Amino acid sequence: MRLDLFLKISRLVKRRTLAHDFCERGWLEVNGTKGKPGRDIKEGDRIVLHLGAHRKEVEILAIPDGNVPASEALKLYKILSDIPEGGD
């Protein structure tokens, strides 16, 4: 599955176009490298999002076949850290 599509389906980012923009601006990393919108991702990959004043790192637990209900979206990833940039 494409990175930008996963971010939208998992609801880590509200819209796919926004996920694409985040990638283009360098605000996303996948396994320590710049996240490109069309990059294929798989279970076990780690995504780092630099969102405003926060750095959020997640591990992908499952790749869905299509859209999932909001209640199921949280089961697609595990939050490893969610800390303010430059914070403790």
MOKAFEN-V689952 format. One line per field, one symbol per residue. phi: phi as a letter, one per 40 degrees, with the letter a starting at -180 (. if undefined). burial: b if it has 24 or more other C-alpha atoms within 12 Angstrom, else e. A space follows every 10 residues. Layout:
phi=???
burial=???
This chain:
phi=.cdccccccc gcbcbccccc cdcccgcbbb fgbdccdccc badgcbbbbb bfcbbbbbbc cabccacbcd ccccccabcc aabccgcc
burial=bbbbbbbbbb bbbeeeeebb ebbeeebbbb eeeebbbebe beeebbbbbb beeebbbbbb ebbbeeeeee eebeebbbee eeeeeeee
